[in-house]
């Protein structure tokens, strides 16, 4: 096998690994803070500016074991009516409590703690 063939094989393997990693991340939600077992639903959308600002806060809290169930209203517009969501980001606890709007770390951590979202 010459050098050119080795480069082609290495490139094909690299592409395969990148595609596989992308698939696995998309299947897992791609975010460390999403977990379907969480008692707190998080309504968000890729088009929502405030949801994008919420991501780093959720990532920090994920490092502490907090998780939320992903409820993407962009992909599932029926969530708006089904859960009476009026805007994103919105957090909805199993007991019906809501936290609406961009929420800073300390406030969100306290709210998630009060609703049992520390699961890992």
Secondary structure, 3 states (H helix, E strand, C coil): CCHHHHHHHHHHHHHHHHHHHHHHHHHCCCCCCECCCCCEEEEECCCCHHHHHHHHHHHHHHCCCECEEEEECCCCCHHHHHCCCCCCCEEEECCCCEEECCCCHHHHHHHHHHCCCECC
